[in-house]
């Protein structure tokens, strides 16, 4: 299960890419704005879903940000080759920092948000 910000054009673009890589339909996508989300996944209650992508693993564990991207890569054959790179010394920590910066600046990184056509 992938939880993303459906009100963010940058986030929607990333989800479109993941959908293309998910040729086997392994992932379920749920908008952070879905009113049923707290009932379906109580482990997300009280968290700020605006701070990054979430992946909920089959056992209920939650991965955030770069760790969520890694969890996605592990499950999708098209990008699985990226998964071992994340475990190299320092790569995980660097990925988390980069993801945090991107998440904080995602609206500025999206051209439609810069031109005023972004819904936000």
Chimera marker file (.cmm) of the C-alpha trace (Angstrom):
<marker_set name="trace">
<marker id="1" x="0.000" y="0.000" z="0.000" r="1" g="1" b="0" radius="0.5"/>
<marker id="2" x="1.412" y="3.357" z="-1.057" r="1" g="1" b="0" radius="0.5"/>
<marker id="3" x="0.016" y="6.502" z="0.570" r="1" g="1" b="0" radius="0.5"/>
<marker id="4" x="0.731" y="9.741" z="-1.275" r="1" g="1" b="0" radius="0.5"/>
<marker id="5" x="-0.400" y="13.371" z="-1.388" r="1" g="1" b="0" radius="0.5"/>
<marker id="6" x="-2.964" y="13.493" z="-4.195" r="1" g="1" b="0" radius="0.5"/>
<marker id="7" x="-3.113" y="17.293" z="-3.972" r="1" g="1" b="0" radius="0.5"/>
<marker id="8" x="0.549" y="17.602" z="-4.961" r="1" g="1" b="0" radius="0.5"/>
<marker id="9" x="1.341" y="17.629" z="-8.685" r="1" g="1" b="0" radius="0.5"/>
<marker id="10" x="4.929" y="16.506" z="-8.048" r="1" g="1" b="0" radius="0.5"/>
<marker id="11" x="3.688" y="13.575" z="-5.944" r="1" g="1" b="0" radius="0.5"/>
<marker id="12" x="1.126" y="12.561" z="-8.561" r="1" g="1" b="0" radius="0.5"/>
<marker id="13" x="3.867" y="12.535" z="-11.200" r="1" g="1" b="0" radius="0.5"/>
<marker id="14" x="5.943" y="10.185" z="-9.044" r="1" g="1" b="0" radius="0.5"/>
<marker id="15" x="2.948" y="7.895" z="-8.564" r="1" g="1" b="0" radius="0.5"/>
<marker id="16" x="2.416" y="7.806" z="-12.338" r="1" g="1" b="0" radius="0.5"/>
<marker id="17" x="6.024" y="6.607" z="-12.717" r="1" g="1" b="0" radius="0.5"/>
<marker id="18" x="5.567" y="3.946" z="-10.034" r="1" g="1" b="0" radius="0.5"/>
<marker id="19" x="2.370" y="2.757" z="-11.731" r="1" g="1" b="0" radius="0.5"/>
<marker id="20" x="4.323" y="2.297" z="-14.983" r="1" g="1" b="0" radius="0.5"/>
<marker id="21" x="6.969" y="0.233" z="-13.168" r="1" g="1" b="0" radius="0.5"/>
<marker id="22" x="4.281" y="-1.811" z="-11.413" r="1" g="1" b="0" radius="0.5"/>
<marker id="23" x="3.446" y="-3.953" z="-14.412" r="1" g="1" b="0" radius="0.5"/>
<marker id="24" x="2.181" y="-6.782" z="-12.215" r="1" g="1" b="0" radius="0.5"/>
<marker id="25" x="-0.242" y="-4.639" z="-10.218" r="1" g="1" b="0" radius="0.5"/>
<marker id="26" x="1.579" y="-5.349" z="-6.944" r="1" g="1" b="0" radius="0.5"/>
<marker id="27" x="0.897" y="-1.945" z="-5.413" r="1" g="1" b="0" radius="0.5"/>
<marker id="28" x="-2.251" y="-0.342" z="-4.114" r="1" g="1" b="0" radius="0.5"/>
<marker id="29" x="-2.307" y="3.441" z="-4.160" r="1" g="1" b="0" radius="0.5"/>
<marker id="30" x="-4.270" y="5.501" z="-1.648" r="1" g="1" b="0" radius="0.5"/>
<marker id="31" x="-4.420" y="9.270" z="-1.406" r="1" g="1" b="0" radius="0.5"/>
<marker id="32" x="-3.460" y="10.736" z="1.958" r="1" g="1" b="0" radius="0.5"/>
<marker id="33" x="-6.715" y="12.686" z="1.687" r="1" g="1" b="0" radius="0.5"/>
<marker id="34" x="-8.841" y="9.515" z="1.549" r="1" g="1" b="0" radius="0.5"/>
<marker id="35" x="-11.346" y="9.812" z="4.425" r="1" g="1" b="0" radius="0.5"/>
<marker id="36" x="-11.214" y="6.031" z="5.024" r="1" g="1" b="0" radius="0.5"/>
<marker id="37" x="-7.437" y="6.006" z="5.511" r="1" g="1" b="0" radius="0.5"/>
<marker id="38" x="-7.432" y="6.387" z="9.330" r="1" g="1" b="0" radius="0.5"/>
<marker id="39" x="-9.936" y="3.551" z="9.729" r="1" g="1" b="0" radius="0.5"/>
<marker id="40" x="-8.053" y="1.247" z="7.371" r="1" g="1" b="0" radius="0.5"/>
<marker id="41" x="-4.625" y="2.069" z="8.774" r="1" g="1" b="0" radius="0.5"/>
<marker id="42" x="-4.791" y="3.277" z="12.377" r="1" g="1" b="0" radius="0.5"/>
<marker id="43" x="-0.977" y="3.199" z="12.547" r="1" g="1" b="0" radius="0.5"/>
<marker id="44" x="-1.023" y="6.384" z="10.424" r="1" g="1" b="0" radius="0.5"/>
<marker id="45" x="-3.187" y="8.363" z="12.861" r="1" g="1" b="0" radius="0.5"/>
<marker id="46" x="-1.375" y="11.299" z="14.377" r="1" g="1" b="0" radius="0.5"/>
<marker id="47" x="1.276" y="11.438" z="11.646" r="1" g="1" b="0" radius="0.5"/>
<marker id="48" x="1.837" y="14.320" z="9.262" r="1" g="1" b="0" radius="0.5"/>
<marker id="49" x="1.190" y="12.686" z="5.908" r="1" g="1" b="0" radius="0.5"/>
<marker id="50" x="2.444" y="15.818" z="4.140" r="1" g="1" b="0" radius="0.5"/>
<marker id="51" x="6.047" y="15.046" z="5.047" r="1" g="1" b="0" radius="0.5"/>
<marker id="52" x="6.447" y="12.184" z="2.609" r="1" g="1" b="0" radius="0.5"/>
<marker id="53" x="5.316" y="9.088" z="0.852" r="1" g="1" b="0" radius="0.5"/>
<marker id="54" x="4.285" y="6.164" z="3.055" r="1" g="1" b="0" radius="0.5"/>
<marker id="55" x="4.418" y="2.470" z="2.297" r="1" g="1" b="0" radius="0.5"/>
<marker id="56" x="2.501" y="0.102" z="4.520" r="1" g="1" b="0" radius="0.5"/>
<marker id="57" x="4.043" y="-3.346" z="4.378" r="1" g="1" b="0" radius="0.5"/>
<marker id="58" x="1.950" y="-6.533" z="4.526" r="1" g="1" b="0" radius="0.5"/>
<marker id="59" x="2.855" y="-6.952" z="8.211" r="1" g="1" b="0" radius="0.5"/>
<marker id="60" x="1.565" y="-3.432" z="9.007" r="1" g="1" b="0" radius="0.5"/>
<marker id="61" x="4.953" y="-1.763" z="9.349" r="1" g="1" b="0" radius="0.5"/>
<marker id="62" x="5.209" y="1.715" z="7.859" r="1" g="1" b="0" radius="0.5"/>
<marker id="63" x="8.099" y="3.053" z="5.799" r="1" g="1" b="0" radius="0.5"/>
<marker id="64" x="8.465" y="6.803" z="5.199" r="1" g="1" b="0" radius="0.5"/>
<marker id="65" x="10.194" y="8.817" z="2.509" r="1" g="1" b="0" radius="0.5"/>
<marker id="66" x="13.378" y="7.306" z="1.107" r="1" g="1" b="0" radius="0.5"/>
<marker id="67" x="12.752" y="4.134" z="3.104" r="1" g="1" b="0" radius="0.5"/>
<marker id="68" x="9.344" y="3.909" z="1.389" r="1" g="1" b="0" radius="0.5"/>
<marker id="69" x="10.976" y="4.347" z="-2.019" r="1" g="1" b="0" radius="0.5"/>
<marker id="70" x="13.386" y="1.541" z="-1.139" r="1" g="1" b="0" radius="0.5"/>
<marker id="71" x="10.489" y="-0.705" z="-0.090" r="1" g="1" b="0" radius="0.5"/>
<marker id="72" x="8.794" y="-0.002" z="-3.419" r="1" g="1" b="0" radius="0.5"/>
<marker id="73" x="11.981" y="-0.763" z="-5.367" r="1" g="1" b="0" radius="0.5"/>
<marker id="74" x="12.322" y="-4.097" z="-3.555" r="1" g="1" b="0" radius="0.5"/>
<marker id="75" x="8.897" y="-5.183" z="-4.821" r="1" g="1" b="0" radius="0.5"/>
<marker id="76" x="8.944" y="-4.006" z="-8.434" r="1" g="1" b="0" radius="0.5"/>
<marker id="77" x="11.008" y="-6.057" z="-10.889" r="1" g="1" b="0" radius="0.5"/>
<marker id="78" x="11.507" y="-3.051" z="-13.203" r="1" g="1" b="0" radius="0.5"/>
<marker id="79" x="13.504" y="-1.180" z="-10.521" r="1" g="1" b="0" radius="0.5"/>
<marker id="80" x="14.515" y="-3.964" z="-8.141" r="1" g="1" b="0" radius="0.5"/>
<marker id="81" x="18.137" y="-3.592" z="-9.247" r="1" g="1" b="0" radius="0.5"/>
<marker id="82" x="18.210" y="-0.267" z="-7.323" r="1" g="1" b="0" radius="0.5"/>
<marker id="83" x="17.410" y="-1.936" z="-4.010" r="1" g="1" b="0" radius="0.5"/>
<marker id="84" x="20.932" y="-3.225" z="-3.142" r="1" g="1" b="0" radius="0.5"/>
<marker id="85" x="22.404" y="0.233" z="-3.780" r="1" g="1" b="0" radius="0.5"/>
<marker id="86" x="20.341" y="1.611" z="-0.885" r="1" g="1" b="0" radius="0.5"/>
<marker id="87" x="22.116" y="-0.735" z="1.519" r="1" g="1" b="0" radius="0.5"/>
<marker id="88" x="25.610" y="0.488" z="0.639" r="1" g="1" b="0" radius="0.5"/>
<marker id="89" x="27.291" y="2.374" z="3.486" r="1" g="1" b="0" radius="0.5"/>
<marker id="90" x="25.995" y="5.925" z="3.683" r="1" g="1" b="0" radius="0.5"/>
<marker id="91" x="23.537" y="5.624" z="0.788" r="1" g="1" b="0" radius="0.5"/>
<marker id="92" x="20.482" y="5.149" z="3.016" r="1" g="1" b="0" radius="0.5"/>
<marker id="93" x="21.346" y="8.167" z="5.170" r="1" g="1" b="0" radius="0.5"/>
<marker id="94" x="22.113" y="10.320" z="2.129" r="1" g="1" b="0" radius="0.5"/>
<marker id="95" x="18.884" y="9.174" z="0.453" r="1" g="1" b="0" radius="0.5"/>
<marker id="96" x="16.858" y="10.141" z="3.538" r="1" g="1" b="0" radius="0.5"/>
<marker id="97" x="18.395" y="13.628" z="3.564" r="1" g="1" b="0" radius="0.5"/>
<marker id="98" x="17.823" y="14.079" z="-0.173" r="1" g="1" b="0" radius="0.5"/>
<marker id="99" x="14.241" y="12.856" z="0.124" r="1" g="1" b="0" radius="0.5"/>
<marker id="100" x="13.553" y="15.230" z="3.029" r="1" g="1" b="0" radius="0.5"/>
<marker id="101" x="14.861" y="18.156" z="0.961" r="1" g="1" b="0" radius="0.5"/>
<marker id="102" x="12.784" y="17.130" z="-2.065" r="1" g="1" b="0" radius="0.5"/>
<marker id="103" x="9.660" y="16.693" z="0.095" r="1" g="1" b="0" radius="0.5"/>
<marker id="104" x="10.144" y="20.138" z="1.628" r="1" g="1" b="0" radius="0.5"/>
<marker id="105" x="10.645" y="21.719" z="-1.811" r="1" g="1" b="0" radius="0.5"/>
<marker id="106" x="8.332" y="19.573" z="-3.929" r="1" g="1" b="0" radius="0.5"/>
<marker id="107" x="6.037" y="22.433" z="-4.935" r="1" g="1" b="0" radius="0.5"/>
<marker id="108" x="8.972" y="24.543" z="-6.130" r="1" g="1" b="0" radius="0.5"/>
<marker id="109" x="10.307" y="21.555" z="-8.082" r="1" g="1" b="0" radius="0.5"/>
<marker id="110" x="7.109" y="21.186" z="-10.064" r="1" g="1" b="0" radius="0.5"/>
<marker id="111" x="6.878" y="23.477" z="-13.082" r="1" g="1" b="0" radius="0.5"/>
<marker id="112" x="3.073" y="23.779" z="-12.842" r="1" g="1" b="0" radius="0.5"/>
<marker id="113" x="3.392" y="25.047" z="-9.263" r="1" g="1" b="0" radius="0.5"/>
<marker id="114" x="5.960" y="27.619" z="-10.406" r="1" g="1" b="0" radius="0.5"/>
<marker id="115" x="3.745" y="28.919" z="-13.196" r="1" g="1" b="0" radius="0.5"/>
<marker id="116" x="0.666" y="29.244" z="-11.035" r="1" g="1" b="0" radius="0.5"/>
<marker id="117" x="-1.286" y="26.412" z="-12.629" r="1" g="1" b="0" radius="0.5"/>
<marker id="118" x="-0.705" y="24.075" z="-9.668" r="1" g="1" b="0" radius="0.5"/>
<marker id="119" x="-3.923" y="23.330" z="-7.762" r="1" g="1" b="0" radius="0.5"/>
<marker id="120" x="-2.242" y="24.399" z="-4.553" r="1" g="1" b="0" radius="0.5"/>
<link id1="1" id2="2" r="1" g="1" b="0" radius="0.2"/>
<link id1="2" id2="3" r="1" g="1" b="0" radius="0.2"/>
<link id1="3" id2="4" r="1" g="1" b="0" radius="0.2"/>
<link id1="4" id2="5" r="1" g="1" b="0" radius="0.2"/>
<link id1="5" id2="6" r="1" g="1" b="0" radius="0.2"/>
<link id1="6" id2="7" r="1" g="1" b="0" radius="0.2"/>
<link id1="7" id2="8" r="1" g="1" b="0" radius="0.2"/>
<link id1="8" id2="9" r="1" g="1" b="0" radius="0.2"/>
<link id1="9" id2="10" r="1" g="1" b="0" radius="0.2"/>
<link id1="10" id2="11" r="1" g="1" b="0" radius="0.2"/>
<link id1="11" id2="12" r="1" g="1" b="0" radius="0.2"/>
<link id1="12" id2="13" r="1" g="1" b="0" radius="0.2"/>
<link id1="13" id2="14" r="1" g="1" b="0" radius="0.2"/>
<link id1="14" id2="15" r="1" g="1" b="0" radius="0.2"/>
<link id1="15" id2="16" r="1" g="1" b="0" radius="0.2"/>
<link id1="16" id2="17" r="1" g="1" b="0" radius="0.2"/>
<link id1="17" id2="18" r="1" g="1" b="0" radius="0.2"/>
<link id1="18" id2="19" r="1" g="1" b="0" radius="0.2"/>
<link id1="19" id2="20" r="1" g="1" b="0" radius="0.2"/>
<link id1="20" id2="21" r="1" g="1" b="0" radius="0.2"/>
<link id1="21" id2="22" r="1" g="1" b="0" radius="0.2"/>
<link id1="22" id2="23" r="1" g="1" b="0" radius="0.2"/>
<link id1="23" id2="24" r="1" g="1" b="0" radius="0.2"/>
<link id1="24" id2="25" r="1" g="1" b="0" radius="0.2"/>
<link id1="25" id2="26" r="1" g="1" b="0" radius="0.2"/>
<link id1="26" id2="27" r="1" g="1" b="0" radius="0.2"/>
<link id1="27" id2="28" r="1" g="1" b="0" radius="0.2"/>
<link id1="28" id2="29" r="1" g="1" b="0" radius="0.2"/>
<link id1="29" id2="30" r="1" g="1" b="0" radius="0.2"/>
<link id1="30" id2="31" r="1" g="1" b="0" radius="0.2"/>
<link id1="31" id2="32" r="1" g="1" b="0" radius="0.2"/>
<link id1="32" id2="33" r="1" g="1" b="0" radius="0.2"/>
<link id1="33" id2="34" r="1" g="1" b="0" radius="0.2"/>
<link id1="34" id2="35" r="1" g="1" b="0" radius="0.2"/>
<link id1="35" id2="36" r="1" g="1" b="0" radius="0.2"/>
<link id1="36" id2="37" r="1" g="1" b="0" radius="0.2"/>
<link id1="37" id2="38" r="1" g="1" b="0" radius="0.2"/>
<link id1="38" id2="39" r="1" g="1" b="0" radius="0.2"/>
<link id1="39" id2="40" r="1" g="1" b="0" radius="0.2"/>
<link id1="40" id2="41" r="1" g="1" b="0" radius="0.2"/>
<link id1="41" id2="42" r="1" g="1" b="0" radius="0.2"/>
<link id1="42" id2="43" r="1" g="1" b="0" radius="0.2"/>
<link id1="43" id2="44" r="1" g="1" b="0" radius="0.2"/>
<link id1="44" id2="45" r="1" g="1" b="0" radius="0.2"/>
<link id1="45" id2="46" r="1" g="1" b="0" radius="0.2"/>
<link id1="46" id2="47" r="1" g="1" b="0" radius="0.2"/>
<link id1="47" id2="48" r="1" g="1" b="0" radius="0.2"/>
<link id1="48" id2="49" r="1" g="1" b="0" radius="0.2"/>
<link id1="49" id2="50" r="1" g="1" b="0" radius="0.2"/>
<link id1="50" id2="51" r="1" g="1" b="0" radius="0.2"/>
<link id1="51" id2="52" r="1" g="1" b="0" radius="0.2"/>
<link id1="52" id2="53" r="1" g="1" b="0" radius="0.2"/>
<link id1="53" id2="54" r="1" g="1" b="0" radius="0.2"/>
<link id1="54" id2="55" r="1" g="1" b="0" radius="0.2"/>
<link id1="55" id2="56" r="1" g="1" b="0" radius="0.2"/>
<link id1="56" id2="57" r="1" g="1" b="0" radius="0.2"/>
<link id1="57" id2="58" r="1" g="1" b="0" radius="0.2"/>
<link id1="58" id2="59" r="1" g="1" b="0" radius="0.2"/>
<link id1="59" id2="60" r="1" g="1" b="0" radius="0.2"/>
<link id1="60" id2="61" r="1" g="1" b="0" radius="0.2"/>
<link id1="61" id2="62" r="1" g="1" b="0" radius="0.2"/>
<link id1="62" id2="63" r="1" g="1" b="0" radius="0.2"/>
<link id1="63" id2="64" r="1" g="1" b="0" radius="0.2"/>
<link id1="64" id2="65" r="1" g="1" b="0" radius="0.2"/>
<link id1="65" id2="66" r="1" g="1" b="0" radius="0.2"/>
<link id1="66" id2="67" r="1" g="1" b="0" radius="0.2"/>
<link id1="67" id2="68" r="1" g="1" b="0" radius="0.2"/>
<link id1="68" id2="69" r="1" g="1" b="0" radius="0.2"/>
<link id1="69" id2="70" r="1" g="1" b="0" radius="0.2"/>
<link id1="70" id2="71" r="1" g="1" b="0" radius="0.2"/>
<link id1="71" id2="72" r="1" g="1" b="0" radius="0.2"/>
<link id1="72" id2="73" r="1" g="1" b="0" radius="0.2"/>
<link id1="73" id2="74" r="1" g="1" b="0" radius="0.2"/>
<link id1="74" id2="75" r="1" g="1" b="0" radius="0.2"/>
<link id1="75" id2="76" r="1" g="1" b="0" radius="0.2"/>
<link id1="76" id2="77" r="1" g="1" b="0" radius="0.2"/>
<link id1="77" id2="78" r="1" g="1" b="0" radius="0.2"/>
<link id1="78" id2="79" r="1" g="1" b="0" radius="0.2"/>
<link id1="79" id2="80" r="1" g="1" b="0" radius="0.2"/>
<link id1="80" id2="81" r="1" g="1" b="0" radius="0.2"/>
<link id1="81" id2="82" r="1" g="1" b="0" radius="0.2"/>
<link id1="82" id2="83" r="1" g="1" b="0" radius="0.2"/>
<link id1="83" id2="84" r="1" g="1" b="0" radius="0.2"/>
<link id1="84" id2="85" r="1" g="1" b="0" radius="0.2"/>
<link id1="85" id2="86" r="1" g="1" b="0" radius="0.2"/>
<link id1="86" id2="87" r="1" g="1" b="0" radius="0.2"/>
<link id1="87" id2="88" r="1" g="1" b="0" radius="0.2"/>
<link id1="88" id2="89" r="1" g="1" b="0" radius="0.2"/>
<link id1="89" id2="90" r="1" g="1" b="0" radius="0.2"/>
<link id1="90" id2="91" r="1" g="1" b="0" radius="0.2"/>
<link id1="91" id2="92" r="1" g="1" b="0" radius="0.2"/>
<link id1="92" id2="93" r="1" g="1" b="0" radius="0.2"/>
<link id1="93" id2="94" r="1" g="1" b="0" radius="0.2"/>
<link id1="94" id2="95" r="1" g="1" b="0" radius="0.2"/>
<link id1="95" id2="96" r="1" g="1" b="0" radius="0.2"/>
<link id1="96" id2="97" r="1" g="1" b="0" radius="0.2"/>
<link id1="97" id2="98" r="1" g="1" b="0" radius="0.2"/>
<link id1="98" id2="99" r="1" g="1" b="0" radius="0.2"/>
<link id1="99" id2="100" r="1" g="1" b="0" radius="0.2"/>
<link id1="100" id2="101" r="1" g="1" b="0" radius="0.2"/>
<link id1="101" id2="102" r="1" g="1" b="0" radius="0.2"/>
<link id1="102" id2="103" r="1" g="1" b="0" radius="0.2"/>
<link id1="103" id2="104" r="1" g="1" b="0" radius="0.2"/>
<link id1="104" id2="105" r="1" g="1" b="0" radius="0.2"/>
<link id1="105" id2="106" r="1" g="1" b="0" radius="0.2"/>
<link id1="106" id2="107" r="1" g="1" b="0" radius="0.2"/>
<link id1="107" id2="108" r="1" g="1" b="0" radius="0.2"/>
<link id1="108" id2="109" r="1" g="1" b="0" radius="0.2"/>
<link id1="109" id2="110" r="1" g="1" b="0" radius="0.2"/>
<link id1="110" id2="111" r="1" g="1" b="0" radius="0.2"/>
<link id1="111" id2="112" r="1" g="1" b="0" radius="0.2"/>
<link id1="112" id2="113" r="1" g="1" b="0" radius="0.2"/>
<link id1="113" id2="114" r="1" g="1" b="0" radius="0.2"/>
<link id1="114" id2="115" r="1" g="1" b="0" radius="0.2"/>
<link id1="115" id2="116" r="1" g="1" b="0" radius="0.2"/>
<link id1="116" id2="117" r="1" g="1" b="0" radius="0.2"/>
<link id1="117" id2="118" r="1" g="1" b="0" radius="0.2"/>
<link id1="118" id2="119" r="1" g="1" b="0" radius="0.2"/>
<link id1="119" id2="120" r="1" g="1" b="0" radius="0.2"/>
</marker_set>
